[in-house]
C-alpha cells in the first residue's frame, strides 16, 4: 500500500478511537472531511469498523445505496413536517422535475 493510503487508514482508525475514548461509546458512523471520499476510502472506513458515512452530496438515499456514501438532505431552519417528508422521500425533486416539463 502507498504512504497516502496508510496515512488515510491511520487517520480513520485514530479518529474512531478518539471519539470512542471521549464518549465512552462505539463510534459507528463517519462524516467524510470536506466530503472527500473515494471507493478506496470507503473500503478503509469499512475495514476500520464504520457502519455508515455521510458525504456532502445532496439528495435522497435509496434502498441498495452504499451506506458508506450517504447523501444529505439540506433543510431550512423552520421546516414543516410536510416539507421534511417531501424532501426525504424525493417527492420535492419529482415535483420540481414535473414543473420543468413543457
Residue pairs with C-beta under 8 A, 6 or more apart in sequence:
1 9
5 40
5 44
8 40
8 41
8 44
9 44
9 47
9 48
12 30
12 41
12 44
12 45
12 48
12 50
13 48
15 27
15 30
16 27
16 30
16 48
16 49
16 50
19 27
20 26
20 27
27 50
28 49
28 50
28 51
28 52
29 50
29 51
29 52
29 53
29 54
30 45
30 50
30 52
30 53
30 54
30 68
31 53
31 54
32 41
32 53
32 54
32 55
32 56
34 56
35 55
35 56
35 57
37 45
37 53
37 55
37 68
37 69
42 53
42 66
42 68
42 69
45 53
45 68
46 68
50 68
51 67
52 67
52 68
52 70
53 67
53 68
53 69
53 70
54 70
54 71
54 72
55 69
55 70
55 71
55 72
56 72
57 69
57 71
57 72
58 71
58 72
58 73
58 74
59 71
59 72
59 73
59 90
59 93
60 71
60 73
60 87
60 88
60 89
60 90
60 93
61 70
61 71
65 71
73 87
73 88
75 83
75 84
75 87
76 83
79 87
83 92
85 91
86 92
86 95
